[in-house]
Amino acid sequence: QVQLVESGGGLVQPGGSLRLSCSASGSILSINQMGWYRQVLGMQRELVASITASGSPNYADSVKGRFTISREWRKNTVYLQMNSLKPEDSTVYYCYFRELGGQQYWGQGTQVTVSS
């Protein structure tokens, strides 16, 4: 059984930084894409960043220039470096891994709070 475990969330002041990590355990077949979503109450879930098997990143306009996604294949881990954080970035962040066959796995979510 595949499990994704997230870490790195927390409380940070505006302008600060956090690094989220998401590691997968279990048997995952060929990974096609990894990434992060965030869910704000009352709003549609937003794809924050994703990265393909070839390493091509994609970012939501709201985080471009501030967030960086990266991955370590050997560790089955994806990271999200978040800089210049704003209060509106506060919410729960969920990582996902997507296999070539379409199967998708989710992390449990990690809370990010940006507040002074």
Secondary structure, DSSP 4 states (H G I P E B T S, - for coil): --EEEEE--EEE-TT--EEEEEEEES----EEEEEEEEE-TTS--EEEEEEETT--EEE-TTTTTTEEEEEEGGGTEEEEEE-S--GGG-EEEEEEEEETTS-EEEB--EEEEE--
